C-alpha cells in the first residue's frame, strides 16, 4: 500500500462501485452464483468445478449476462444468448442469469442488507462536505440494494445495469460505465476518484481516466487490483477518513 493515501475531500467527485464496496451484497451474489453454477456444471458435466476464484476472475464487476458468458467461455462451453425475458429455467445465457437474479432477489428480501460501517462513515462524511457522489454498478439490482441499505439519498447519480442496457454502455472492464458516471455527475475523471473491489471495475475506471482508483480488497487480491489499475489498495474505507474516525471496524 502506498504510504500516502488519497484525500477524498479535495476530489471533484467520488464514484463508488456498490457490491463489495458499499454493501456486503457481494457475498449474497457469490452464494447465488455458486448455487446456480454448481447446478449447471453438475447437469452439463462441466469441469473443473466452479469455485470462488472463478467468481473473481470471470463474474465479479461484470453485467450479469456478460459474467455468465465469460465463465462458460472459460470452460469452452458455448450456450445460446437467448433473451432478457427468458424464463429462469431456460438453458441460455439470459436464462442462467435470470435464475441467479431470482435467487439474489429472494435473499435480499428475506435477509435485508446493511452497508459496511467504514464505507458508510466515508459516504456520510463526503456528503456532509458537499462532495458530489455517485454509484457505478453493473448490477440491475443497484437501486433496490441502495434503498434496502438506506443510503440511496447520498448519491446524486446511479449508473447501473439498467442504465447500461438502456444507453448501450459496454460492461466493465470497458471505460463506458465509469465515463458515463463522471458525465452524469458533471465531474472531470482526471480530478475525481473511483472506488472498486473488482479487477474489471478498477480497469474500467483507469480506462476512463480517473486520477485515483482505490481498490478495496474483499478477495480479489491487492496485486490483482493494482495490476488492473488501482492506484491504492485498502481493506477498509474507514482508513481514508481523518484519523479521529478511522477506528470504525469493517465488518460484513
ABEGO torsion letter per residue (X at the ends): XBABBBBAAABABBBBBABGAABAAAAAAAAAAAAAAAAAAAAAGBOBBBBAAAAAAAABGBBAAAAAAAAAAAAGBBBBAEBAABBAABBBAAAAAAAAAAAAAAAAAAAEBBBBAAAAAAAAAAAAAGBBBBBBBABAAAAAAAAAAGAAAABABBBBAAAAAAAGBBBOABAAAAAAAAAAAGBBAAABBBBBABAAAAAAAAAAGBABBBBBBAGAEAAAAAAAGBABBBABAAAABBAAAAABBBBX
